[in-house]
Each structure stands twice: as C-alpha cells, then as structure tokens.
C-alpha cells in the first residue's frame, strides 16, 4: 500500500484545523482526586486477577448452598438468609447450586413453557433485587468443577 502525497495547501489546511482544535492549556485533575494505578478490574469492579482465577475454577468457594428440591418460596428465603449469614461471617466467595433443571416436553409443560428449571431462572432475578444486589459484587456461572451451568459463583462485598 502506498501513501498518498499531500500538497502544501492540504498540509497547511490540516495544520490550521488541528491548531484550532487543541486545548489552550493542559487539563489537570480536580484537587483532592488521586489517580491510582490498579490492576485491571472486571466489569463489576472485582480485581482482574481474581476474576480470571474465578473463571478458571482455581478459587475454592468458602461456603455453598444447594437449592435442589426446594420450592420457590423456601429457596428464596434460604438464599437471602444464606447471603446475610455469609457476609456476616466475612466470606467473599460462595457457591449457589440451582441445578440445571429438567428440559420439559411442550405437552407436559402446560402453561409454563420454561425449558429449564424454575430455580435456575429465578435465582438470577432474586440476586438482582436491591436487598440481595447490595451484598453482591459479582455473579458468574460456576466452573465445571463446581457445578457448571447448574451453579453460580457469588463474590460478596466486604461488610462495612
């Protein structure tokens, strides 16, 4: 690929336009702000290294709850109690096992056309509710070693 040769007139036009767009003075950060060099963070604000180890299944959950066999109402209460207790004990990484759910045939699903289990669908909704979301820094599907698609890692916020 060859570069196009620019004429003197084009070069002057570019310099004039470029000079007009330059800021008059350098912009400095507002007083009182501190620019930190931090490791790359994930989308939710947890450390990038922690996020990477979590994705690869290298971090071991500090506690786990298995919601298999519970009704929706009981599972909801148990999950919230578990989250509050885990944060109260200072735990950071917990595992919530929902199960993958059984695929349903269309004729047996009736009015509920859900292709997966009820808890697998409802737990993420519960975790987005303000009461639970205030406790959680990051949610991610678990690594295959810890349950894969049938489980979630919850990285809890530090208790203040």
C-alpha positions in Angstrom: 0.0 0.0 0.0 1.4 3.4 -0.9 0.8 6.6 0.9 -0.8 9.5 -1.0 1.4 12.6 -1.3 -0.2 15.6 0.3 0.2 19.0 -1.3 1.4 22.0 0.7 -2.0 23.5 0.6 -3.6 20.4 2.2 -0.8 20.3 4.8 -1.5 24.0 5.7 -5.2 23.3 5.9 -4.7 20.4 8.2 -2.3 22.3 10.5 -4.8 25.2 10.7 -7.7 22.9 11.6 -5.5 20.9 14.0 -4.3 24.1 15.8 -7.9 25.3 16.3 -8.9 22.0 18.0 -6.1 21.9 20.5 -6.9 22.8 24.1 -5.5 26.2 25.3 -4.0 24.7 28.4 -3.4 21.3 29.8 -6.3 19.9 31.8 -5.3 18.8 35.3 -7.3 16.5 37.6 -9.5 18.2 40.2 -8.0 18.9 43.5 -8.4 16.1 46.1 -8.6 13.3 43.5 -6.0 10.6 43.5 -5.1 8.8 40.3 -4.4 5.2 41.3 -2.7 2.6 39.3 -4.8 -0.5 39.9 -4.8 -3.9 38.3 -7.3 -4.4 35.5 -10.7 -4.8 37.0 -13.7 -6.8 35.8 -17.0 -5.3 34.7 -18.3 -5.4 38.3 -15.3 -4.0 39.9 -13.6 -7.1 41.3 -9.9 -7.5 40.7 -9.0 -8.7 37.2 -6.7 -11.4 38.6 -9.4 -12.7 41.0 -11.9 -12.7 38.1 -9.5 -14.7 35.9 -8.9 -17.3 38.7 -12.7 -17.5 39.2 -13.3 -18.2 35.5 -10.7 -21.0 35.5 -12.1 -22.6 38.7 -9.0 -22.0 40.7 -10.7 -20.4 43.7 -12.5 -22.6 46.1 -15.9 -21.4 47.4 -15.9 -20.7 51.1 -19.5 -21.8 51.5 -22.2 -23.3 49.4 -25.9 -23.7 49.4 -27.8 -26.4 47.4 -31.3 -25.3 46.5 -32.2 -28.7 44.8 -35.6 -30.0 45.8 -36.8 -26.7 47.5 -39.9 -24.9 46.5 -39.5 -21.4 45.0 -40.7 -19.7 48.2 -38.4 -21.8 50.5 -35.4 -21.4 48.2 -35.9 -17.6 48.1 -35.9 -17.3 51.9 -33.0 -19.7 52.3 -30.9 -17.9 49.7 -31.4 -14.5 51.4 -30.6 -15.9 54.8 -27.5 -17.6 53.4 -26.3 -14.4 51.8 -26.7 -12.4 55.0 -25.0 -15.1 57.1 -22.1 -15.5 54.7 -21.5 -11.7 54.6 -21.8 -11.5 58.4 -19.1 -14.2 58.7 -16.8 -12.2 56.3 -17.0 -14.7 53.5 -16.2 -13.5 50.0 -16.8 -16.3 47.5 -19.9 -18.5 47.9 -21.5 -21.1 45.5 -25.2 -21.3 44.9 -26.3 -24.6 43.3 -29.6 -24.3 41.5 -29.4 -27.4 39.3 -29.7 -27.4 35.6 -33.3 -28.2 35.6 -35.0 -30.9 33.5 -35.9 -30.0 29.9 -39.7 -30.2 29.6 -41.6 -31.5 26.7 -44.0 -29.0 25.3 -47.1 -31.1 26.0 -46.1 -31.7 29.7 -45.1 -28.1 30.3 -48.6 -26.8 30.1 -48.9 -23.1 30.7 -45.3 -23.0 31.9 -43.3 -23.1 28.7 -40.0 -23.0 30.6 -37.3 -25.2 29.0 -35.3 -25.2 32.2 -35.8 -25.5 36.0 -37.7 -22.8 37.9 -34.8 -22.1 40.4 -32.3 -21.8 37.6 -34.4 -19.0 36.1 -35.5 -17.4 39.4 -32.2 -17.2 41.3 -30.6 -14.6 39.0 -33.8 -12.4 39.3 -33.6 -12.6 43.1 -30.0 -11.7 43.0 -30.9 -8.5 41.1 -33.3 -7.3 43.7 -32.0 -4.4 45.7 -31.7 -6.3 49.0 -29.5 -9.0 47.5 -27.7 -6.8 45.0 -26.4 -4.7 47.8 -24.5 -7.7 49.2 -23.1 -8.9 45.9 -20.1 -7.6 44.0 -20.1 -10.1 41.1 -22.2 -13.1 39.8 -20.9 -15.6 37.4 -21.7 -19.1 36.3 -19.6 -21.7 38.1 -16.7 -23.6 36.6 -17.4 -27.2 35.6 -15.5 -28.4 38.7 -18.1 -26.6 40.9 -21.3 -27.4 39.0 -21.0 -25.6 35.7 -24.3 -24.3 34.3 -26.2 -25.6 37.4 -24.4 -23.3 39.8 -23.4 -19.7 40.3 -20.4 -18.1 42.0 -21.3 -15.1 44.1 -18.5 -12.8 45.1 -19.8 -10.9 48.1 -19.0 -7.3 49.0 -17.0 -6.7 52.2 -19.2 -5.9 55.1 -18.9 -2.2 56.2 
